[in-house]
Amino acid sequence: MEKRETNGESMNLRNAAVYFFDLDGCVYHQDQPAPGAGELFQLLRQDRKRIGVITNNSRQTAAEIERKLLRMDLHIAADEIFTATDLTGAYLMERYGRQTVAVIGSESLTLSIRQCGHEVADWETAGRADAVVIGRDTDFSFDKLQRIVDLESAGARVIAANPDAFHPGGQGRKIPETGALTAAVETILGQAVNYVGKPGAYMYEYGMRKYGVRPQQCVMVGDNLLTDIAGGAQAGMRTVWIRGAGMNQRIAAEEEGRTGPMPDLAVDQLADLLEAYRGTRI
Ligand SMILES: [Mg+2]
């Protein structure tokens, strides 16, 4: 375990009021809980720390993720889970008011946008829309790409749920993410598309607003330097980087080689953070 110093101040794990966690590669690996995750949550709750999840997942709602965590015996309630799926509708509402939205993504993303008060347009037939939202659409196609570009030409703003190009599968496999689909749109439009998820400020600010805390009271824990850590630091939080193992370790090493964000604390896995945290309780 390697400890880093930021601004001459060492990381104080004990005085944070809120711990926000990323999920995949941090709290769990695909369907397996990270060793020590349950115990860490238990200790944090015993110490009256608040726990939250900030995830770029754009297919599943907080309720769906709560159930997934429960199957791993990890207890985080839906109202403690902030997902790109749930927050894309809120982002649109806060910035632009009620919108007619064409959704390229999962049923859950569509439903959550409707529940936020927007009108969902049928993307196949709509001649125009106020906004096109792109999530991780596993049925993405040439036809959908054409529709997005046509709707944009007719005046729709294009918003992506998250910017990730891929997320980790097993054995170093890369699973295509929203950002890969959005890249095709950006190439055609010749400009970058706004997105809701990490490393953007919106989800961090939303979580802090919900918990009524300031960034100085928060720690962001995640395995992705360019999203979790960069975004957390940008939001003013302290950050803990879970370096990961295997392929993730290699990707991590590549990322570390770049001039990127520096976490306040870097550990190999979540169990090391548990140990470090336990050390502060003695
Ligand atoms: Mg992750």
Residues whose N, C-alpha, C, O or C-beta is under 5 A from the ligand:
A	BS01	MG	D22 L23 D24 G25 C26 D223 N224
